[in-house]
Amino acid sequence: MKFFADTAEVAEIRELADTGLLDGVTTNPSLIHKSGRDFLEVVREIAGVVKGPVSAEVVALDYDGMMREAGVLRKIADNIAIKVPLTPDGLKACKALTGDGSMVNVTLCFSPAQALLAAKAGATFISPFVGRLDDIGQNGMELIADIRQIYDQYDFATEILVASVRHPMHIVEAAKIGADVMTAPPKIIWQLFKHPLTDSGIASFLKDWQATGQKIA
């Protein structure tokens, strides 16, 4: 499963990229607003840090507006994925953009029917929001399983990009189901490293090593 960071904070992206485990980045208007920086400047900088896809979202809601904004965004770098909403105009733009060779991330997916439409429109990625479904008493992971079944049934090339990830178990469950990609805030990705037995094991080994009085170098 590919790991994307869901952030517009370039320092956090660099730190994760240094691990060699980061495959891409997703951004959205809310994350850009939180960063307090210029949108195009941030996207350009992120695209220079990671080699994989960097999702940059249009804000227009009509087809013509989306296409104009997409034209600006895809000039930033070759690894830009245009992010469009799952609406009729959004999928129309998706069809046109992917047909022209651009990567497209269709966002705000909340049902298998929507995911099916996005795949038929040629989406590179579909972003189902599992955390927001959990928030309203539904099971977000059931959506991932349904999409996986549909896509496998028809051999759709669209990659399932699990979004709105709230905790490490979302990532583990998505991996068990067979999601292609997950995107999460950096703090959640770092939590994947943590286990109390790892920490206690390191402490024990260090204590025993110090007792030997030896050095490796």
JOWOTA-V862601 format. One record per backbone hydrogen bond with DSSP energy under -1.0 kcal/mol. CO is the residue of the C=O (numbers start at 1). NH is the residue of the N-H. Records with the same first field share a line. If there is no record, write none. Layout:
BEGIN
CO = NH, NH
END
This chain:
BEGIN
2 = 182
3 = 23
4 = 184
5 = 7, 26
9 = 13
10 = 14
11 = 15
12 = 16
13 = 17
14 = 18
16 = 19
17 = 20
24 = 5
25 = 55
26 = 7
28 = 32
29 = 33
30 = 34
31 = 35
32 = 36
38 = 42
39 = 43
40 = 44
41 = 45
42 = 46
43 = 47
46 = 49, 50
53 = 25
54 = 81
55 = 27
56 = 83
62 = 66
63 = 67
64 = 68
65 = 69
66 = 70
67 = 71
68 = 72
69 = 73
70 = 74
73 = 76
77 = 80
79 = 54
81 = 56
82 = 105
83 = 58
84 = 107
85 = 87
87 = 91
88 = 92
89 = 93
90 = 94
91 = 95
92 = 96
93 = 97
94 = 98
95 = 99
97 = 102
98 = 101
103 = 82
104 = 124, 125
105 = 84
106 = 127
107 = 86
109 = 129
111 = 115
112 = 116
113 = 117
114 = 118
115 = 119
116 = 120
117 = 121
118 = 123
119 = 122
124 = 159
125 = 106
126 = 161
127 = 109
128 = 130, 163
129 = 133
130 = 134
131 = 135
133 = 138
134 = 137
139 = 142
140 = 144
141 = 145
142 = 146
143 = 147
144 = 148
145 = 149
146 = 150
147 = 151
148 = 152
149 = 153
150 = 154
151 = 156
159 = 126
160 = 181
162 = 183
163 = 130
164 = 131
167 = 170
168 = 172
169 = 173
170 = 174
171 = 175
172 = 176
173 = 177
174 = 178, 179
180 = 2
181 = 162
182 = 4
184 = 6
185 = 188, 189
186 = 190
187 = 191
189 = 192
190 = 193
191 = 194
195 = 199
196 = 200
197 = 201
198 = 202
199 = 203
200 = 204
201 = 205
202 = 206
203 = 207
204 = 208
205 = 209
206 = 210
207 = 211
209 = 212
END
